[in-house]
């Protein structure tokens, strides 16, 4: 079931004001990859979720956060029930019309096992960036190898996948792409000065922005071992705000609830918040990953304890 593949060459470009790492180059290429999303979504319309289908979206780590973002957007658009599941704990009692699987490496053990455990007649679509890998044989494949990465830390594969899915929902990503390019045109040193040296960051957002806030927190933990947390913005004042203090940061993604900024200000913590699309805001976090890793002498392409794919012993 691998007749539906997209192939393209991969070109890395260097990011201005950033160390020469794979991560920096992959971050800078994201808007150019998002431009291709609408065409890819149109080409593969037949194997992407149709309006009204009941859909489960499966992934691990960053891919799970993209699954959660897409689920929130699809349900908000009224296109049907959409659940996001970690591959390590896939659905067993709910009925779906289609499974959508996101897996960069194509070799993650939990993903392969989850796909094999799905009901035999269930339609399944896989988004992957690694040719010749096992998951491509387990579903109708959308292979976006042009968005593959050399860094262990995921950036452009995940956001390009989300761009394709947003395009399939009928969104016009031109404004998002323009915002992302504006972010990349900035000198990150002054634009991120208020968050660069902080000891702790709590991310918050609503809807699909909450999923990208989770992803932002993960990126900083992976790349530079920073203490980060993430919360639904409406839940932040129900306990997590207790760790907010001078020298710490609360970073808002997307629209924030009324009174949120005032509550953070009362703690003495810095609120970082721009009124831009959360995908463009995520690039600001990606650039902070590069800065913080360089400040600490860390290699963001090879984070401590991590590998490109989690392959478990049977």
Secondary structure, DSSP 8 states (H G I E B T S, - for coil): ---------------TTS-S-HHHHHHHTHHHHHTTHHHHHHHTGGGS--TT--EEEEESTHHHHHHHHHHHHHHHTTS--EEEEEGGG--SS---SEEEEE-SSS--HHHHHHHHHS-TT-EEEEEES-TT-GGGGSSEEEE-GGG--SSSS--HHHHHHHHHHHHHTT---HHHHHHHHHHHHS-HHHHTHHHHT-SEEEEEESTHHHHHHHHHHHHHHHHH--EEEEEEHHHHTTTGGGG--TT-EEEEES---TTHHHHHHHHT-EEEE-SS-HHHHHHHHHHHHHHHHHHHT--TTS-TT--SS-----
